[in-house]
Amino acid sequence: QVQLVESGGGLVQPGGSLRLSCAASGRFSVINAMGWYRQAPGKQRELVASISSGGVTNYADSVKGRFTISRDNAKNTMYLQMSSLKPEETAVYYCNTNARSSGLNSNYWGQGTQVTVSS
């Protein structure tokens, strides 16, 4: 099984920056793709950015040029650098990973970290 713990969320002013981290732990043989999702109250959870095991990235159109996803495979950690944040991006941000554990490939979710963009 895989446990994911997000950190780095908080209150930031519009135009500000935050760096989120997601640390994976548990018993697994390999972590495949990883991604960041966000969910605001009353809205569907949406993909913000993803990164493959080889470092290929994908971003939602709304965050291109402002957010950067990265991963440190040696540390089993993923990051999301967010810049020029907008109030409408206030949401709980979740880490997701596809990992092989006990011979099976499965998706796992972190508990989420709150990001609030407000003056």
Secondary structure, DSSP 8 states (H G I E B T S, - for coil): -EEEEEE--EEE-TT--EEEEEEEEES-SEEEEEEEEEE-TTS--EEEEEE-TT--EEE-GGGTTTEEEEEEGGGTEEEEEE-S--GGG-EEEEEEEEEEETTEEEEEE---EEEEE--
